[in-house]
Amino acid sequence: MPKEALQKIVPSLATIRKIKGLSFLGNWIYASNLWHINRYSAAMAFFVGLFVAFMPIPGQTIAAAVLAVLLRCNLPLSVGLVFVTNPITIAPLFFMAYKIGALIIDVPLQHVDFELSVFWLSNSLAAIWKPFLVGCLICGLFCGCVGYFVISLLWRWRVARLWKERKRKREARIFNGPD
């Protein structure tokens, strides 16, 4: 993903400093490495965001922010990528995680009618929690690693392409002589 495209999406540090609601967090939130975009910070942010997106916990954005701070990667990208699991995608992604977990720990799939209620959470989730959590961990690690390596490879490819283009222009300038 080109650096310029990411910089258009991600708010600047100056914009963040203007948000009064973040003042309770102190100055650590304004550390430049949390807002800077380079190959490491973007790739690691993709890992963090995609990994946390598969964690079935409340407060995924907080978990992504804490991991971004600990791993010193881009905070807005990490938090933004958590929304891969949104109200539209969460059911199929978590069902896929459950199926993968059941396959890995070799338990039969149970028919589950999902219902967002305390009764369902206390009764039905108790029967499927092991394969569900294993599947979430595997899917989170897999998607996070794929995101990390894809962004790293795209970044390297783009830098190599820009270097080749610069070399070609320099050689053309030498061959054609000064203007």
C-alpha positions in Angstrom: 0.0 0.0 0.0 1.6 3.3 -1.0 2.8 5.6 1.8 0.9 8.5 0.3 -2.4 6.6 0.3 -1.9 5.6 3.9 -1.1 9.2 4.9 -4.3 10.4 3.3 -6.3 7.9 5.5 -4.4 8.3 8.8 -4.9 11.6 10.7 -1.8 13.6 11.4 -0.3 14.0 14.8 -1.3 17.7 14.8 -4.9 16.7 14.2 -4.8 14.2 17.1 -3.3 16.8 19.4 -6.3 19.0 18.8 -8.7 16.3 20.2 -9.3 17.4 23.8 -10.9 14.0 24.7 -7.5 12.3 24.4 -5.7 14.5 27.0 -6.4 12.0 29.8 -4.1 9.5 28.1 -1.1 11.7 28.7 1.8 12.5 26.3 2.6 8.9 25.4 -0.2 8.8 22.8 1.6 11.6 20.9 4.8 9.6 20.4 5.8 10.1 16.8 6.4 6.4 16.1 2.7 5.6 16.8 1.7 8.0 13.9 4.6 7.5 11.6 4.2 5.4 8.5 7.1 3.2 7.4 7.4 -0.4 6.3 7.7 -1.8 9.8 4.9 0.3 11.4 2.5 -0.3 8.6 3.2 -4.1 8.3 3.1 -4.6 12.1 -0.1 -2.5 12.3 -1.7 -4.9 9.8 -0.6 -7.8 11.9 -2.0 -6.3 15.1 -5.3 -5.1 13.6 -6.0 -8.4 11.8 -4.9 -10.5 14.8 -7.1 -8.6 17.3 -10.0 -8.6 14.8 -10.4 -12.3 15.3 -10.3 -12.2 19.1 -13.8 -12.6 20.5 -13.4 -10.0 23.2 -15.2 -6.8 24.0 -13.0 -3.7 23.5 -11.0 -5.0 20.5 -10.1 -1.4 19.7 -8.5 -0.9 23.1 -6.6 -4.2 22.8 -5.3 -3.2 19.3 -4.3 0.2 20.7 -2.4 -1.3 23.6 -0.6 -3.8 21.3 0.2 -1.0 18.9 1.8 1.0 21.7 3.7 -2.0 23.0 4.9 -3.1 19.5 5.5 0.6 18.4 3.5 0.3 15.2 1.0 2.6 13.6 -1.8 3.2 16.0 -4.6 4.4 13.6 -4.0 1.5 11.2 -4.0 -1.0 14.0 -7.3 0.2 15.5 -8.9 0.7 12.1 -8.2 -2.8 10.9 -10.0 -4.2 13.9 -13.2 -3.3 12.1 -12.7 -6.1 9.6 -15.0 -7.9 12.0 -18.0 -5.6 11.9 -21.7 -6.4 12.3 -21.9 -7.7 8.8 -18.8 -9.9 8.7 -18.5 -11.1 12.3 -20.9 -14.0 12.1 -19.3 -15.7 9.0 -15.7 -15.0 10.2 -16.4 -16.4 13.6 -18.2 -19.4 12.2 -15.2 -20.1 10.0 -13.0 -19.8 13.0 -15.2 -22.3 14.9 -15.0 -24.8 12.0 -11.2 -24.4 11.7 -10.9 -24.9 15.5 -13.1 -27.9 15.5 -11.1 -29.4 12.6 -7.8 -28.8 14.4 -8.8 -30.2 17.8 -10.8 -33.0 16.1 -14.2 -32.5 17.6 -17.5 -32.9 15.7 -19.2 -29.7 14.5 -22.3 -28.9 16.5 -25.3 -27.1 15.0 -25.3 -23.7 16.5 -28.1 -21.1 16.1 -26.4 -17.9 17.0 -28.5 -15.5 19.1 -27.0 -12.4 20.8 -28.4 -12.9 24.3 -27.1 -13.8 27.8 -29.0 -17.1 27.7 -27.3 -18.2 24.5 -23.9 -17.1 25.7 -24.2 -19.0 29.0 -25.6 -22.2 27.4 -24.6 -22.6 23.8 -21.1 -21.1 24.0 -20.2 -23.4 26.8 -20.4 -26.4 24.4 -18.3 -24.8 21.6 -15.8 -22.5 23.4 -12.7 -24.7 22.9 -12.8 -25.1 19.1 -14.1 -21.5 18.8 -11.1 -20.0 20.7 -8.6 -22.3 19.0 -10.0 -21.3 15.6 -10.0 -17.6 16.5 -6.4 -17.8 17.6 -5.3 -19.7 14.4 -7.3 -17.4 12.1 -6.0 -14.3 13.9 -2.4 -15.5 13.6 -2.8 -16.6 10.0 -4.5 -13.4 8.8 -2.1 -11.2 10.9 0.9 -12.9 9.4 -0.5 -12.8 5.9 -1.2 -9.1 6.3 2.2 -8.4 7.7 4.0 -10.2 4.8 1.8 -8.8 2.1 2.3 -5.3 3.2 6.1 -5.9 3.6 6.3 -7.4 0.2 4.2 -4.6 -1.4 6.4 -2.0 0.3 9.6 -3.6 -0.9 8.2 -4.0 -4.4 7.2 -0.4 -4.6 10.6 0.8 -3.3 12.4 -1.4 -5.8 10.2 -0.1 -8.6 10.8 3.5 -7.6 14.6 2.9 -7.5 14.5 1.3 -11.0 12.4 4.2 -12.3 14.8 6.7 -10.8 17.8 4.9 -12.3 16.1 4.7 -15.7 15.5 8.5 -15.6 19.1 9.2 -14.5 20.5 7.1 -17.3 18.2 8.7 -19.8 19.3 12.1 -18.6 23.0 11.1 -19.0 22.4 9.6 -22.4 20.5 12.6 -23.8 22.8 15.1 -22.2 21.9 18.2 -20.3 18.8 20.2 -21.4 
